[in-house]
């Protein structure tokens, strides 16, 4: 971890002391394929999403992050999958993540080249659950089992 992240983590842990809010999008195409991004920093697969900006709603954040990372547009909101709050769910910062399911349209492509290495769609029975960042495997397992709740 470089010096900037050490200083930022110290500040967040000892001064800020509040978790951030993030949104992850379980994005399904018309063919029931799930959209995943490959993170540039770890090489792991991940759900599209990111930190909520001031003044945004959860759906605004999901739609913005989806478009910024994959070029896809949110067609319809399918529902809340869960709220994930374990302090170590993201190794960078304590972030509460709100996972939503949505239908998306457009052609998947890498738009955020600083954070995203690849964008790919997967059939639901071929998801790389063993190689997902953060707690995204849990989010997907909850979605696939129809579970909704707080963890």
C-alpha positions, 0 to 999 in steps of 0.5 A: 500500500502506498503512502497516500493510502496509508495517510488516507486510511489513518485520517478516515480511521482516527478523524472521520470515523464514519463509513462511506456509502457505496452501491453495487449493481447486479446488472442483468442484460436482456439475455439474463447474463450478468455484467462483471468488471475486472478490476485493474488493481487486483485483477479480480472480477467485481460488480459495477458500482462505487461510492455515492456522491453528495446529493445522489440517490441510490439509483442515481449512484448505481446508474452513474457508476454503471455508465462510467465503468461499463457504458451500459444504461440502467433500464429498470430497477429490479429490487434491493438485494441487501445492505452489506456493512462488515467493516472489512468488506472492502480492504481500502475503507469501511464502506456500507454497500447497498446492492441493487438488481437492475436490467441494463441496456447497451453494449458493454465496454471499458470506459473507466480505464484507470479502474477497469481492465475488462467488462464481460457478461456471464451466464448465471451458471458460469459466474466466477464466484471464487474470484470476486472482489470484496464481498461480491460473491455473497451479494451474488449468492444472496441475489441468486437465492432470492434472499433480501436483507441486512448483513 
